[in-house]
Every structure is written in C-alpha cells, then in structure tokens.
C-alpha cells in the first residue's frame, strides 16, 4: 500500500491561522499581482479592522461585479473572528 497523498493536498502550514492571514491568502489568489497585496490590521473600538491594499489594476477583481467579491470576503473574514470571539471587518484601501 502506498502512503502517497493526493496531489491537491496541501501541508497544514499552508492554511491561514488568523483573520489577517486568511484575508491575505484569499486576496492574493484573486489578483494578477499577488506581491502587491498588503494587509494591515488595527484595533479600533474593540474591533479588529483589516485594511487591504492591492495594485490599482487589481481593484476591480477584488471588488467584483456590484461588489459581490468584496462582500463575500467581508463575510468570510467576519466569520473567522467568531472563533476568537472578535469582531473583524475588512476595508479595501485606495493607493
């Protein structure tokens, strides 16, 4: 018997461990210039705010038609905060 893993399996350290790394992980896969993605975080009024900056040419890809992509990203990031009992929001910054 073979102990080989399926080719699409990823090592456990490839998984994001918190809201910030989750946001960065997802946004980097949406854009053409993943090296230009910067996610910063700050605490404001008991809330963790993640600010995402991408290349100007990739802004439309992150926003999506009628804001659907960025709305979905906000939902996923907000849900990730439930594990740590935090309120997390995502904002898309302009360069």
C-alpha positions in Angstrom: 0.0 0.0 0.0 1.2 3.5 -0.8 1.4 6.3 1.7 1.2 8.9 -1.1 -1.1 11.9 -0.6 -3.3 13.2 -3.3 -1.6 15.9 -5.4 -4.0 18.6 -4.4 -3.3 18.1 -0.7 -1.6 21.0 1.0 0.6 20.9 4.0 -1.1 22.0 7.2 1.2 25.1 7.5 -0.3 26.4 4.2 -3.6 27.1 5.9 -4.0 30.7 7.3 -4.1 30.8 11.1 -5.9 34.0 11.8 -8.2 36.6 10.2 -5.4 38.7 8.7 -3.6 35.7 7.1 -7.0 34.4 5.8 -7.7 37.7 4.1 -4.2 37.9 2.6 -4.5 34.2 1.5 -7.8 34.8 -0.3 -7.0 38.2 -1.9 -3.6 37.0 -3.2 -5.4 34.3 -5.2 -7.8 36.8 -6.8 -5.3 39.2 -8.2 -2.8 39.3 -11.0 -0.1 40.9 -8.8 -0.1 39.0 -5.5 3.1 40.6 -4.4 1.4 44.0 -4.3 -1.2 42.8 -1.8 -0.7 44.3 1.7 -3.0 43.6 4.6 -2.6 45.7 7.7 -4.6 45.5 10.9 -5.5 47.8 13.7 -7.7 47.7 16.7 -10.4 50.4 16.9 -13.2 50.5 19.4 -12.9 46.8 20.3 -12.9 45.8 16.7 -10.1 44.4 14.5 -10.0 46.3 11.2 -8.1 44.7 8.3 -7.1 47.2 5.6 -6.3 45.6 2.2 -4.3 47.4 -0.4 -3.9 45.9 -3.9 -2.5 47.2 -7.2 -4.8 49.7 -8.9 -5.2 47.3 -11.9 -6.5 44.6 -9.5 -9.0 46.7 -7.6 -11.9 45.7 -9.9 -11.1 42.0 -9.4 -11.3 42.3 -5.6 -14.5 44.4 -5.7 -16.2 42.2 -8.3 -19.5 43.0 -10.1 -21.7 45.1 -7.9 -19.3 44.5 -5.0 -20.1 40.8 -4.7 -16.5 39.6 -4.2 -15.5 42.1 -1.6 -18.9 41.5 0.2 -18.1 37.7 0.2 -14.6 38.4 1.5 -16.0 40.6 4.3 -18.4 37.8 5.3 -15.7 35.1 5.4 -13.3 37.3 7.4 -16.1 38.3 9.8 -17.0 34.7 10.4 -13.3 33.8 11.1 -13.4 36.2 14.0 -16.1 34.2 15.7 -13.5 31.5 16.6 -11.6 34.0 18.7 -14.7 35.9 19.8 -13.6 39.1 18.0 -15.4 41.4 15.7 -13.4 41.7 12.4 -14.1 43.9 9.5 -12.3 44.3 6.1 -11.8 47.5 4.2 -10.4 47.9 0.8 -7.9 50.8 0.7 -7.1 53.1 -2.2 -3.5 53.6 -3.1 
